[in-house]
Amino acid sequence: MKDIARRFPENPILSPSDLKPSMDGLHIACLLNPGVFQFENKTWLLVRVAERPEQSDAVISFPVLTETGTTEIMEIALDDPDVVTTDPRVIRYRGVDYLTTLSHLRLLCSDDGIKFYQPEGYPPLFGIGALQTFGIEDCRVAHLDNKYYLTFTAVSASGVGVGLRTTTDWKNFESLGMILPPHNKDCAIFEEKINGMYYALHRPSSVDIGGNYIWLAQSPDGIHWGNHQCLIKTRLNSWDSARVGAGAAPIKTEKGWLEIYHGANYEHQYCLGAFLLSLDEPSVVIARTVDPIMVPTESYELTGFFWHVVFTNGHIVNGDTITIYYGAADEFVCGAQFSMKQIFQALEIV
């Protein structure tokens, strides 16, 4: 499969060694899937930073937040018959799943969109309370009504749901709890109301009936969501046969709402595609790409913490150019550009 992405020659633009851990005793294992926005004439990334202790040959160790916000380190002997470590992202111990890393969100900014640094005075965002004790992940940022809406994956032993925080200055935040309960993630709020209502894409999941599909939700206030409708399903024997999920906020164009999404097959290889929704009726899918518009091909996309992955939940639009910032191999942050015209040419009417 060939893609139409123009990757930054500077890729990866961020690696784990570029940032400092949040506390002594941890090291940064991965940088993943940043939310993206513009603020004070700069490009900003809200990067997911995944940390864990240094590992040994005899014990697997991982951090967990307490409900009061302190970090505890759990240790399990690798020869314990009750531990399962076949997935580098998840540990199953005595019937309970834990994450091998603990994620928080870190703010970085750039004057040129390529070289990013951590500015002073902008705090990192950590999990808060019982429903975020396994961390917060993969934030999407939407700007509307002079406010930034941060939707992120909130993880705990109770499940994986969608949390919401808002801000106007990126220094003070209002936490609005879990707006979509488990199992749900990949929530992207539209950056404009439609007929007076907020809209969002999200991804509930089912292991029995149904699948990992992209849904549409509606809200009168951006907090309470209903009128859920299933939009995009997986496709048999395709690059997106196992799961699909929304990227960042849909892009408003003359032709409709353009969404760049991720899909994965049963070999856990992640690619990017696109679909188009009606401007006035976003529950109507107009078109969708058959082939992916971006495929893992570079060494930093094929080899890392979790191989064969390109995954985005943030972009900047400038005329015909969509600049996406994406996670590569669940370890690096990279950049690429697309021509909107080329994406439209790849869409096929459904």
N, C-alpha and C positions, 0 to 999 in steps of 0.2 A: 504494500500500500504506500502511495506517495502523498505527501501533504502539501499545503499551500502556505505554511508558516515561514516567515523570514526571521530566523533566530538571531538574537544579539550576538555579534562576534565576541563580546566580552563574557559570555556565559561560561560557568555560572557566575551571576553577579553577587551572590551571597552564599557562603559555605559555613558550616558549624563553627569553624575556627575563627570566623570574623567577629563573633560576639562573645561576651563573657557570660558564664553561668549566673543564674539568679542568686545562688548561695553556695557556700563552701560545701564540698562533698559531692557536688553534682558536676557532670559535664554535659555539654550540648551534643546530643546524638544526631539531631535532625533539625533542619529548617524547612518549613512546609507552607504551601498554599496561602499566600498573603491576601488579605483584603486590601483594596487599593482605593485611594481618593485623592482629591486635590484640595489643598488648604494653604492659605497664605502664600500663593504663587509657587508652591512646591508640590512635587509628587510624593505621596506618602504610602508606605506599606505598613500594614498591621500583620506582622509575620507571626506564624505559629512556631514557637520555640519548644522543642521536645527535649526534656532532660532526664537523666538517670545517673546512678552512681557508676563508677568504673566496675566492670564485671570481672569475676574470678572464674577459675576452672571448676570450682566445687559448688559455688552458690550463685543463684540468680537473685539479684536485688533490684528493687524498683521503688520509686517514691509515691506516696499517696497523701493527699491533703486531708487534714481533719476538718470537721465542721467549723472549727474556730479559726481555720486558716493557717495552722502550723503544718509543717511537712514532716511526715514520718517515713522511715525507710523500712520496707519489708524485705526479709531475706528467706529464701527457700533453697534447701539443698537440691542440687540438680539430680541426684540419684533417688530423691523421694518418689516412690511409686505413684503418688497422687498428683504429680505435677506434669503438665503437658506443655511443651515449648516448641511445637512444630511451626507456629506462626511467629515471626520476629516481632509482630506488633502486639500480640496478646498472649498472656499466660493463663492457663486454666489450672486451678488448684482446688481440689476437693469440691468440684462442681461449680466453682465461682470463677468468673473471668476477671482478670486484672490487665491493665495496660502496662507494657514494658517501659513506657516513658510517661512522664507527666508534662502536659503542655500548658503554656500560658501564651499571651499575646504581647508582642513587643513592637513599639512604634519606631519607625525609621523614616527619614526624609531625604530628598534629593533635589538638587537644582537642575540636573540634566536628565533625570529619569534612568540613570545608569549607575552612578556612584552614590550609594546610600550610607547614611551615618545616623547614629542615635543622638538626637538633640537633648539638651538638658531641660529638665522641668516637665517632661512628658512621661508619666509613670507607666510601667508595664501593667497589664491586666491579668489578674489571677482568678482562679475559681473562687466562688463565694457560696458557702452553705452546703447542705447535705447533698444537693443534686449536682454539685460540681466538684466532688472530692477526687475524681479521676482526671480533672483538668477541663480546660475549655479549648476548642479547636476550630480551625477553618472558618474564620470570620468573614462574612460578607458585609460590605458597607454601602448603605443607600443614603442619599442626601435629598431630603424634601422638607418643605415647610421650615426652612432655615435650621434644620436639625439633622444630625447624623444618626442613623439607625444601625446598630451593630447586631446582626443575627449570627449566632455561633452555636457550635455543637457543645452541649453540656453533658458531661459523662460522669457517671457514678455507678455504684453497685446496683442501683435501682433501674439503670437503663441509660439510653442515649436519646436526648431530646434537644429542642431548640430553645436557647436562652436569648434574651434581648436586653441590651443596654443602649442608652441614648446619651448624646453629648452635643454641645455647641462649640466647645473650645478645646476638646481633647485633653483637658486637665481635670475636669469634673464630670462624673458620670452618674446617671441614674440607672439603677438596676431594676428591671421590671420582671424578673423571675423567668420561669419557663413558660413560653407562649404556645409551644406545641409539645405534647408529652411523648414519651417513648412509644414505639421506636421511630424517631424522625430526625432528619438532618438536611443539609444542603438547602437551607432556606434563603431565598433572595427576594427582597422587597422591591417592587417597581418604584422608580424614582419620580413618579407622577401619579396622582389620583385619577381614576377613570370613573366618570359619572358620579363623582363625589366619594368614591370608595377607595380604600387601600387594597392593593393586590400583592400576592407573594407566590412564588414557586416554592415547593418543598417536596421532601421525599420520605413519606412513610414507608415502612417495610413490613413484609410478611414472609415467614419461613414456611407457611403451609399453603394457603390459597392466595393467589395474586403474586406479586413480585416487587422488585425494587424499581418503582416507576416515579415519574415526575408528576406532581399534582399542582393544582391551582387553588388558592384560598383567597377569601375576601374578608375585609374588616372595615368597620365604621371608624376605628380609632387607631389602627396600627398595633393593637395589643390583643384584642379578642377576635379570633379568626373562626370563620365558618364557611358554609356553602362550598365545600371542598369538591373538586372535580379532577378526575384523572385525565392527564393530557398526553403524556409520552410514555410508551411502553418499550420494553426490551424487544429485540428482534431475533428470531431463531437463526442460528448459524451466521451471526453477524458479529462485527467488532464490539457491538453493544448488546450482546446476548444475555449477560448476567445481571447487569445493573446500569441504570442511568441516573444522573443527578444534575441539578442546575449549577451553573457557574455563578457569575455575578448578576447584578440587576440587569434585566432586559434593556436593550438599547432601542430607543424610539427612533424609527425611520419613517420615510414616506410610505414604504411598503408594508410596515407593520412593526411589531415588537420583535427584534432580533435577539435570540438567546444563544450563547455559546455554552454547550453542556459537555459533561464527561460521560463516557460509557466504558464499560469493562466487559471482557469475555470471561469464560470460566477458567481461563489460565491466569486471571487477575492482571491482564494487560490493559492499561488505561490509555484511551485516546480521547480526542476532542471532536465534537460535531456541532451542528447548528440547526435550529428550527426557527420558524417565523409564526407569530401569533397575530390575529386581527387587532387593529388599533382600538376599536370601540368594543369588541367582544373578545377579550383575551383568552376565553375558553375555547376559541376556534383556532385550530392548528391549520395554517395555510400550506406550509411546506416544511421539508426536513431534508437534510443531507443523507444520502445513502452511504457514501464513503466518508471516512473521517477527514477532517480538515487539518488535523495534526496527529502524528504518530510518533511514538518514541523511536528515535533513530540515532541520536548522539550518545556518546559514551556516558555522559552525565545523566542521561535519561534511562539508559539500559542497565546501569550498575550503580547501586547505592544501598540504602537501608532496606528498600523494597523495590525490586527491579521492574523495569518496563512500565514506567508511569510518567505521564504528563497530566497535570491536574490544575485547573485554574478556578479561582473565585474572585478575580479582580482584574479590571482593565481601565484604560483611559481612551477616550474617543476624541479624535481630532480630524474632522472632515471625513475622508474616505479611510483613514488609517485607524485601526483598532490595535492599541498596544496592550497585550496581555502580560501579566506577571504570573508565573506558574511554578508549581512545585515539580521538581524532576527527581524521579527515583526515591521519593519520600525523604530526600536528604538536602537538596539544593534549591535555591530560588533562582529562577532564570527569567528572561524576557524574550518576547517575540512579537512581531507585527503581522497583521493581516490587512489585506485590502477588502473593504466591505463589498465592493463590486464583485470581487472574486468569490466571496462567500455566497452572495446572491446567485451567482452563476452556478454554484455547486448545489443549490437548493432544488428540490424536486417537489412538485405539487402533490399533496396527499389526498 
